[in-house]
Amino acid sequence: MTVFDTLAEPLLLHGIETRSTVADGVLRLMDDVGLARAFVRKYPHEFSGGQRQRIAIGRALATRPEFVVADEPVSALDVTIQAQILDLMLELGREYGLTMLFVSHDLAVVKHLADRIIVLYQGKIVEEGTGESLFKAPQQAYTQQLLQAIPGRALL
C-alpha cells in the first residue's frame, strides 16, 4: 500500500472522510506528522525508519482517538530520530488532546515523555511516581537496578 492508501483506509473505514474528501484528509495527516506531501504515492520500503514511524503515527491519529497506546515507538530508531519522533508525539498529544500510554524499557526516553511513570516487575506495579521522584529517589530495588543500568545516568 502507498502512504495515501495507508492513511486513507482508516479515514474511509470510519466514515471520517468520503471518497471525494479523503485526499484532503490524507494531506492534513501528512502535514501533522511532518511528511512531505510529495511522498503521498510512495511505498513504505522507500522511506527511512523515522519516516515510516511518522506514517504509523499518522495512521494511529487518523480516527482522532482520545487515547493511544504507544508500545516501544522509538526503539528501532537512532538517537537523533528518536528525539524528533518523541518531540512530534508530545506536540501531537497536545494538539490532538491525547492521553498516551507509552510503553518502553528505555527509562531515559520515558523520563523525557511521561508525566507519570509506572515501573512493572513480573507483570506487577512495583513503583509509581513522577519522573523527578523516580529518578531522584527510587524506593524499590528493581527501580534502582533499572536506573543504574542506564548508560550515562549522570546526564539525566
C-alpha positions as CSV (number, residue, x, y, z in Angstrom):
1,M,0.0,0.0,0.0
2,T,1.2,3.5,-0.7
3,V,1.3,6.2,2.0
4,F,-2.0,7.5,0.6
5,D,-3.7,4.1,0.8
6,T,-2.3,3.5,4.3
7,L,-3.6,6.8,5.7
8,A,-6.9,6.8,3.6
9,E,-8.0,3.4,4.8
10,P,-9.0,4.4,8.4
11,L,-10.5,7.7,7.3
12,L,-12.8,5.9,4.9
13,L,-13.5,2.9,7.0
14,H,-14.6,5.0,10.0
15,G,-16.6,7.5,7.8
16,I,-14.3,10.4,8.7
17,E,-13.8,11.2,5.1
18,T,-15.7,10.4,1.9
19,R,-14.1,9.3,-1.4
20,S,-14.3,13.0,-2.6
21,T,-12.7,14.4,0.6
22,V,-10.2,11.7,1.5
23,A,-7.3,13.2,-0.3
24,D,-7.6,16.4,1.8
25,G,-7.7,14.3,5.0
26,V,-4.6,12.3,4.0
27,L,-2.7,15.5,3.2
28,R,-3.7,17.0,6.6
29,L,-2.4,13.9,8.3
30,M,0.9,14.1,6.4
31,D,1.3,17.7,7.4
32,D,0.5,16.9,11.0
33,V,3.2,14.2,11.2
34,G,5.8,16.2,9.2
35,L,5.8,14.2,6.0
36,A,6.3,16.0,2.6
37,R,3.1,15.8,0.5
38,A,5.3,14.7,-2.4
39,F,5.6,11.3,-0.7
40,V,1.9,10.5,-0.9
41,R,2.3,7.9,-3.7
42,K,5.4,6.3,-2.3
43,Y,5.7,2.8,-0.7
44,P,7.0,2.0,2.8
45,H,10.2,0.5,1.5
46,E,11.1,3.9,0.1
47,F,11.2,5.5,3.5
48,S,13.7,5.7,6.4
49,G,12.7,4.2,9.8
50,G,11.8,7.6,11.1
51,Q,9.6,8.4,8.1
52,R,7.9,5.0,8.5
53,Q,7.2,5.8,12.1
54,R,5.6,9.1,11.1
55,I,3.3,7.2,8.8
56,A,2.4,4.8,11.6
57,I,1.7,7.8,13.9
58,G,-0.5,9.4,11.2
59,R,-2.5,6.2,10.8
60,A,-3.0,5.9,14.6
61,L,-4.2,9.5,14.7
62,A,-6.5,9.3,11.6
63,T,-9.5,8.4,13.7
64,R,-8.9,11.2,16.2
65,P,-8.7,8.9,19.2
66,E,-8.7,10.2,22.8
67,F,-6.3,7.5,24.0
68,V,-3.2,6.0,22.2
69,V,-1.1,3.1,23.4
70,A,2.5,3.6,22.0
71,D,4.5,0.4,22.6
72,E,8.2,1.0,22.0
73,P,7.6,3.6,19.3
74,V,11.2,4.7,19.0
75,S,13.1,1.5,19.9
76,A,14.4,0.8,16.4
77,L,15.4,4.4,15.6
78,D,18.8,6.1,16.1
79,V,19.0,8.6,18.9
80,T,18.6,11.8,16.7
81,I,15.5,10.4,15.1
82,Q,14.2,9.1,18.4
83,A,14.3,12.7,19.8
84,Q,12.4,14.0,16.7
85,I,9.7,11.4,17.0
86,L,9.3,11.9,20.7
87,D,9.0,15.7,20.2
88,L,6.4,15.0,17.5
89,M,4.5,12.7,19.8
90,L,4.5,15.4,22.5
91,E,3.4,18.1,20.1
92,L,0.6,16.0,18.6
93,G,-0.5,14.8,22.0
94,R,-1.1,18.5,23.0
95,E,-2.6,19.4,19.6
96,Y,-5.0,16.4,19.5
97,G,-5.7,16.5,23.2
98,L,-4.5,12.9,23.6
99,T,-3.8,10.7,26.6
100,M,-0.9,8.4,25.8
101,L,0.2,5.2,27.4
102,F,3.9,5.0,26.5
103,V,5.4,1.5,26.9
104,S,9.2,1.4,27.0
105,H,12.2,-0.3,28.6
106,D,14.3,2.9,28.0
107,L,13.8,5.0,31.1
108,A,15.7,8.0,29.7
109,V,13.1,8.1,26.9
110,V,10.3,7.6,29.4
111,K,11.5,10.5,31.6
112,H,11.6,12.8,28.5
113,L,8.0,11.9,27.6
114,A,5.9,10.9,30.6
115,D,4.1,12.9,33.3
116,R,3.7,9.8,35.4
117,I,5.8,6.6,35.4
118,I,4.8,3.2,36.5
119,V,7.5,0.5,36.9
120,L,6.4,-3.1,36.3
121,Y,8.2,-6.1,37.5
122,Q,6.9,-9.6,36.6
123,G,3.6,-8.0,35.5
124,K,3.0,-6.2,38.8
125,I,3.3,-2.5,39.6
126,V,6.3,-2.0,42.0
127,E,6.6,1.8,41.9
128,E,4.8,4.8,40.6
129,G,5.6,8.5,40.5
130,T,6.8,11.4,38.5
131,G,10.0,11.2,36.5
132,E,11.5,13.6,39.0
133,S,10.7,11.4,42.1
134,L,11.6,8.1,40.5
135,F,14.9,9.3,39.1
136,K,16.0,11.2,42.3
137,A,14.7,8.8,45.0
138,P,13.6,5.4,43.7
139,Q,12.1,3.4,46.5
140,Q,12.1,-0.1,45.1
141,A,15.2,-2.2,44.5
142,Y,14.1,-3.1,41.0
143,T,13.6,0.6,40.0
144,Q,17.1,1.3,41.5
145,Q,18.6,-1.5,39.3
146,L,16.9,-0.2,36.2
147,L,18.2,3.3,36.8
148,Q,21.7,2.0,37.5
149,A,21.6,0.2,34.1
150,I,21.2,3.5,32.2
151,P,24.4,4.4,30.3
152,G,25.4,8.0,31.2
153,R,22.8,8.1,34.0
154,A,24.6,11.2,35.5
155,L,23.5,13.1,32.4
156,L,19.8,12.6,33.2
